[in-house]
Amino acid sequence: MGVFQDWKNECEAVEKEMDRLIAAGRPVSGDQRQVRKIQFEALIERRETAARKLLPPHNSARRVASPALSPTETHDA
């Protein structure tokens, strides 16, 4: 299974869990709402982690610099 399929499966699992939490209704107590918030934050983090795995590895030594204007150059030149 490829990286894209792994991401897709993880996103589907996260979405299913989010739907389950939403379907459970609004928690009554403040403590329950805090737990629900933490659960959603964890699911969002799972989704973001899966998305980051799609990106190529970051290597600061191989950064590609974008062309920049020197202080004396302008966009009108």
C-alpha positions as CSV (number, residue, x, y, z in Angstrom):
1,M,0.0,0.0,0.0
2,G,1.4,3.4,-1.0
3,V,1.7,6.6,1.0
4,F,-1.3,8.2,-0.7
5,Q,-3.5,5.2,0.2
6,D,-2.3,5.3,3.8
7,W,-3.2,9.0,4.0
8,K,-6.6,8.3,2.4
9,N,-7.3,5.4,4.9
10,E,-6.3,7.5,7.9
11,C,-8.4,10.5,6.7
12,E,-11.4,8.2,6.3
13,A,-10.9,6.7,9.8
14,V,-10.6,10.2,11.3
15,E,-13.7,11.4,9.5
16,K,-15.7,8.4,10.7
17,E,-14.6,9.0,14.3
18,M,-15.5,12.7,14.0
19,D,-18.9,11.8,12.7
20,R,-19.4,9.4,15.6
21,L,-18.5,12.2,18.1
22,I,-20.8,14.7,16.4
23,A,-23.7,12.1,16.3
24,A,-23.2,11.5,20.0
25,G,-24.6,15.0,20.6
26,R,-23.3,17.9,22.7
27,P,-21.8,16.9,26.0
28,V,-23.8,18.1,29.0
29,S,-21.0,19.1,31.5
30,G,-18.0,21.3,31.1
31,D,-15.7,18.4,31.8
32,Q,-17.3,16.3,29.1
33,R,-17.0,19.2,26.6
34,Q,-13.4,19.6,27.5
35,V,-12.9,15.8,26.8
36,R,-14.7,16.2,23.5
37,K,-12.5,19.1,22.5
38,I,-9.4,17.1,23.3
39,Q,-10.7,14.2,21.3
40,F,-11.3,16.5,18.3
41,E,-7.9,18.0,18.6
42,A,-6.3,14.6,18.7
43,L,-8.2,13.6,15.5
44,I,-7.1,16.8,13.8
45,E,-3.5,16.1,14.7
46,R,-3.8,12.5,13.3
47,R,-5.1,13.9,10.1
48,E,-2.3,16.5,9.9
49,T,0.3,13.9,10.7
50,A,-1.0,11.7,7.9
51,A,-0.9,14.7,5.5
52,R,2.7,15.5,6.5
53,K,3.7,12.0,5.5
54,L,2.7,12.8,2.0
55,L,5.3,15.6,1.8
56,P,8.9,14.8,0.9
57,P,11.4,14.7,3.8
58,H,12.5,18.2,4.9
59,N,16.3,18.7,4.6
60,S,17.4,22.2,5.5
61,A,20.8,21.7,3.9
62,R,19.0,21.3,0.5
63,R,16.7,24.3,0.7
64,V,16.1,26.0,-2.6
65,A,16.4,29.7,-2.3
66,S,13.9,31.8,-4.2
67,P,15.3,34.6,-6.2
68,A,15.3,37.7,-4.1
69,L,15.9,41.3,-5.1
70,S,18.9,43.1,-3.7
71,P,18.3,46.2,-1.6
72,T,19.1,48.4,-4.6
73,E,16.8,46.6,-7.1
74,T,13.1,47.3,-7.4
75,H,10.2,45.5,-9.0
76,D,9.9,48.4,-11.6
77,A,13.3,47.9,-13.0
